[in-house]
């Protein structure tokens, strides 16, 4: 009897042990089956008929939260704003459409800032507000280097009427039907307020030589270009004028000078760089990075959408031809800067500038 009981106990222990092993096998099989399903699921393509809009929007929001990524947004500009900004091309083929200039008196600004080492021909000589400070800083650095307070602003902003007087006077003097020294009224950079001419009191004839060569060689560091060079006269249609400087901004001036491009060539080149394609990216000698692209204007509509970076420092300028140019300052302070949105509260009163006598060479453009 005791022997039968022992056999029964042994049988029950064996059954329990077998049940444990069987359960473990089932659990292991389930794990492998589940893992196989997960592994295979990584290779299953998304169903093209499923609406993933919410997921895509969530990804876009995640991208916005990434500070290393630049997020763009569209800003609406009037299409006619292609005629405004520091990068407008003004030449015999592209007229300047005057209005809304933000002008300041040069001598008046000198008095306010305590600068007495240069002057202008007359008190009513004005220039675009954004141009005064880089111009004055360039002249100040020249003064500190050579101890010369001999520079005079001989030409700055001009009304169209005054430009017409200069143009007609040049035709009368030369007997020609057109001029390569004075731009036609309505087609002069001086009418925009972004250009100025130098003379100097030592010879009353600025040629950018001697000590003054420093200005022509370094003007790009302040955002200026020597607008009319001899080797580009076949493109600009204006003879060499070493005294004529045009403000375009530091990055643009740097790129033009380093690549030997005149303004016409540069504006044309920028059309190869677009928002949705390759953009022009470079770093200047001071380590400032630039990203530049062109946005064609919708010439069939009153307004044009221009994509700009959100939360980054940038400028937008028209090119006075057919579109807008966006400049992103990659190392700049992060704030919005859209100068073309500036609207004057009152129309700027044009001050008639009186003609002054000077050397024949400098009565130009």
C-alpha positions in Angstrom: 0.0 0.0 0.0 2.8 2.4 0.9 4.4 1.5 -2.3 1.3 2.5 -4.4 1.1 5.9 -2.5 4.7 6.6 -3.3 4.1 5.9 -7.0 1.1 8.2 -7.0 3.1 11.1 -5.5 5.9 10.5 -8.0 3.4 10.6 -10.8 1.9 13.9 -9.6 5.4 15.5 -9.3 6.2 14.4 -12.8 3.0 15.9 -14.1 3.5 19.2 -12.4 7.1 19.5 -13.7 5.8 18.7 -17.3 3.1 21.3 -17.0 5.7 23.9 -16.0 8.0 23.1 -18.9 5.0 23.2 -21.3 3.9 26.6 -20.0 7.4 28.0 -20.4 7.5 26.7 -24.0 4.2 28.4 -24.7 5.4 31.7 -23.3 8.7 31.5 -25.2 6.9 30.8 -28.4 4.6 33.8 -27.8 7.6 36.1 -27.3 9.2 35.0 -30.6 5.9 35.3 -32.5 5.4 38.8 -31.1 9.0 39.8 -31.9 8.6 38.6 -35.4 5.5 40.6 -35.9 7.2 43.8 -34.6 10.3 43.2 -36.7 8.3 42.7 -39.9 6.2 45.8 -39.1 9.2 48.0 -39.5 9.3 47.2 -43.2 5.6 47.7 -43.9 5.0 50.9 -46.0 2.5 53.4 -44.9 -0.9 53.1 -46.4 -1.2 55.7 -49.1 -4.9 55.9 -48.6 -4.7 56.9 -44.9 -4.8 60.6 -44.1 -1.5 61.4 -42.3 -2.2 65.2 -42.1 -2.2 65.3 -38.3 1.1 63.3 -38.1 2.7 65.6 -40.7 1.5 68.7 -38.9 2.9 67.3 -35.6 6.3 66.8 -37.3 6.3 70.3 -38.6 5.6 71.6 -35.1 8.5 69.4 -33.8 10.7 70.9 -36.5 9.8 74.4 -35.3 10.8 73.5 -31.8 14.3 72.6 -33.1 16.5 75.8 -32.7 18.9 74.5 -35.3 16.4 74.6 -38.1 15.3 77.8 -39.9 11.5 78.0 -40.3 10.2 80.1 -43.1 6.9 82.0 -43.3 5.4 84.0 -46.2 5.1 87.8 -46.0 2.9 89.7 -48.4 4.5 92.6 -50.3 3.0 95.0 -52.8 4.3 93.9 -56.2 5.3 97.5 -56.8 7.6 97.3 -53.9 10.2 95.8 -56.3 11.1 99.5 -56.8 12.1 100.0 -53.2 15.2 99.0 -51.1 19.0 99.3 -51.0 19.4 96.8 -53.9 17.4 98.5 -56.5 19.2 98.7 -59.9 19.0 102.1 -61.4 20.6 102.6 -64.8 19.6 103.7 -68.3 17.3 100.7 -68.7 15.7 100.8 -65.2 14.1 104.0 -64.1 13.9 105.0 -60.5 10.4 105.6 -59.3 10.8 108.4 -56.7 8.8 108.6 -53.5 9.0 107.7 -49.8 12.7 108.5 -49.5 13.8 108.8 -45.9 16.3 111.6 -46.2 18.5 113.3 -43.7 20.6 116.4 -44.0 24.3 115.6 -44.1 25.6 118.7 -42.4 22.7 118.5 -39.9 23.6 114.9 -39.0 27.3 115.9 -38.7 26.2 118.6 -36.1 24.1 116.1 -34.2 26.9 113.5 -34.1 29.8 115.9 -33.5 31.6 115.1 -36.8 33.6 118.0 -38.1 36.2 116.2 -40.3 34.0 116.3 -43.4 31.2 118.3 -44.8 28.8 118.7 -47.8 28.7 121.5 -50.4 25.6 123.0 -49.0 23.4 122.6 -45.9 20.5 121.3 -47.9 22.4 118.3 -49.2 20.6 115.1 -48.1 21.0 111.4 -48.3 19.0 108.2 -47.4 19.0 107.9 -43.6 20.4 104.3 -43.7 23.4 105.5 -45.7 24.6 108.3 -43.5 26.1 106.3 -40.7 28.2 103.8 -42.7 29.3 106.7 -45.0 30.3 108.8 -42.0 32.0 105.9 -40.3 34.1 105.2 -43.4 35.2 108.8 -43.6 35.9 108.9 -39.9 38.2 105.8 -40.2 39.9 107.5 -43.2 40.4 110.6 -41.1 41.8 108.7 -38.1 44.3 106.9 -40.4 45.5 109.9 -42.5 44.6 112.9 -40.4 42.9 114.5 -43.4 39.7 116.5 -43.0 39.6 117.3 -46.7 36.6 115.3 -48.0 33.4 117.0 -49.2 30.2 115.4 -50.3 29.8 117.0 -53.7 26.8 115.0 -54.9 24.1 113.2 -52.9 20.3 113.0 -53.3 19.0 114.9 -56.3 15.4 115.6 -57.4 14.5 114.6 -60.9 14.3 118.2 -61.9 17.8 118.9 -60.8 19.0 115.8 -62.6 17.4 117.1 -65.7 19.3 120.4 -65.3 22.6 118.6 -65.1 21.8 116.3 -68.1 20.8 119.2 -70.3 23.8 121.2 -69.3 26.1 118.3 -70.2 24.5 117.9 -73.6 24.9 121.6 -74.2 28.6 121.5 -73.2 29.4 118.5 -75.4 27.1 119.0 -78.3 26.1 115.3 -78.1 22.7 113.8 -78.3 23.2 111.7 -75.2 25.7 111.5 -72.3 28.0 108.9 -70.9 28.8 111.1 -67.9 25.3 112.2 -66.6 22.4 109.9 -66.3 19.1 110.8 -67.9 16.6 112.4 -65.5 14.7 109.6 -63.8 17.5 107.1 -64.3 20.2 108.4 -61.9 21.1 106.6 -58.7 21.3 110.0 -57.0 17.6 110.2 -57.2 17.3 107.2 -54.9 19.4 108.7 -52.1 21.6 105.7 -52.0 24.6 107.3 -53.8 27.0 110.1 -53.2 30.0 111.7 -54.8 33.3 112.9 -53.2 35.4 115.8 -53.9 38.3 117.0 -51.8 39.7 120.4 -50.9 43.4 119.6 -51.8 42.8 119.5 -55.6 39.0 119.9 -55.9 39.1 116.7 -57.9 38.7 113.3 -56.3 40.3 110.5 -58.3 40.7 107.9 -55.5 44.5 108.0 -55.7 47.2 108.6 -53.1 45.9 108.4 -49.6 42.4 108.5 -50.9 42.9 105.1 -52.6 42.3 103.6 -49.1 38.6 104.6 -49.5 38.1 103.0 -52.8 39.9 99.8 -51.7 38.0 99.5 -48.4 34.6 101.0 -49.1 33.0 97.5 -49.4 33.7 97.0 -45.6 31.1 99.7 -45.0 28.6 98.5 -47.5 29.6 100.6 -50.5 30.8 99.8 -54.0 32.7 102.0 -56.4 29.8 102.0 -58.8 31.4 102.9 -62.2 34.7 101.3 -63.0 36.6 101.6 -66.2 36.6 97.8 -67.0 32.9 97.6 -66.6 31.9 100.7 -68.6 30.6 98.6 -71.5 28.0 97.2 -69.1 27.2 100.2 -66.9 27.2 102.6 -70.0 28.9 105.2 -67.7 32.5 106.1 -67.9 34.8 105.5 -64.9 33.9 107.6 -61.9 36.2 106.8 -58.9 34.3 109.5 -56.9 30.9 107.9 -57.1 29.9 105.4 -54.4 26.7 103.4 -54.0 25.3 101.8 -50.8 24.2 98.2 -51.2 25.0 96.7 -47.8 28.1 94.9 -46.4 27.5 91.4 -47.6 26.5 92.3 -51.1 29.4 94.8 -51.5 31.8 92.2 -50.2 30.7 89.6 -52.7 30.7 92.0 -55.7 34.2 93.3 -54.9 35.7 89.8 -54.3 34.2 88.5 -57.5 34.8 91.6 -59.7 31.1 92.1 -60.4 29.5 95.4 -61.2 26.0 95.9 -59.9 24.3 94.9 -63.1 26.2 91.6 -63.2 25.4 90.9 -59.5 21.6 91.5 -59.9 21.6 89.2 -62.9 23.6 86.5 -61.0 21.3 86.5 -58.0 18.4 85.2 -60.2 20.2 81.9 -60.2 19.7 81.6 -56.4 16.1 81.0 -55.3 14.2 80.1 -52.1 13.3 76.6 -53.3 16.6 75.9 -55.0 20.2 76.7 -54.4 20.9 79.8 -52.3 23.9 82.0 -52.3 25.8 81.3 -49.1 29.2 82.8 -48.1 31.1 84.2 -45.1 32.9 87.5 -45.3 36.4 88.2 -43.9 34.9 89.2 -40.6 33.1 85.9 -40.1 29.6 87.1 -40.9 27.6 84.5 -42.7 25.1 85.4 -45.4 22.3 83.4 -47.1 20.8 85.2 -50.1 18.0 84.3 -52.5 15.8 85.8 -55.2 12.0 85.7 -55.3 10.4 86.6 -58.6 7.5 89.1 -58.3 4.1 88.1 -59.5 3.8 90.8 -62.1 0.2 89.8 -62.9 -1.0 90.6 -59.4 -1.0 93.5 -57.0 0.7 91.4 -54.3 3.6 88.9 -54.0 4.3 86.4 -51.3 7.9 86.4 -50.2 9.2 83.6 -47.9 11.3 84.9 -45.1 13.0 83.2 -42.0 11.0 83.4 -38.8 12.9 84.8 -35.8 16.1 85.5 -37.8 17.7 88.8 -38.9 17.0 89.5 -42.5 16.4 92.3 -45.1 14.1 92.3 -48.1 14.8 94.6 -51.0 13.3 95.0 -54.5 15.7 94.8 -57.4 13.8 97.4 -59.5 13.6 94.8 -62.3 11.4 91.9 -61.6 11.6 90.6 -58.1 12.8 90.7 -54.5 16.1 89.8 -52.8 16.1 88.3 -49.3 19.3 88.6 -47.3 19.6 86.4 -44.1 22.3 87.4 -41.6 23.3 84.0 -40.2 25.5 85.3 -37.4 23.3 88.3 -36.6 21.1 89.1 -33.7 17.8 87.3 -34.1 15.1 89.9 -34.7 12.9 90.8 -37.6 14.0 93.6 -39.9 11.8 94.4 -42.8 12.6 97.9 -43.8 10.3 97.8 -46.8 7.4 97.8 -44.5 8.3 101.3 -43.4 5.7 103.8 -44.5 6.3 107.5 -44.2 3.5 109.2 -42.2 3.8 112.3 -44.4 5.3 112.5 -47.9 8.9 113.6 -47.8 9.4 117.1 -49.0 11.9 117.3 -51.8 14.5 120.0 -51.3 15.8 121.5 -54.4 19.6 121.2 -54.5 21.4 124.1 -56.1 24.1 123.4 -58.7 27.7 124.1 -57.6 30.7 124.6 -59.7 33.4 122.0 -59.6 35.8 120.3 -61.9 34.4 119.1 -65.2 35.1 115.5 -64.4 32.9 115.4 -61.3 29.7 116.7 -62.9 28.7 113.1 -63.7 26.0 110.4 -63.4 
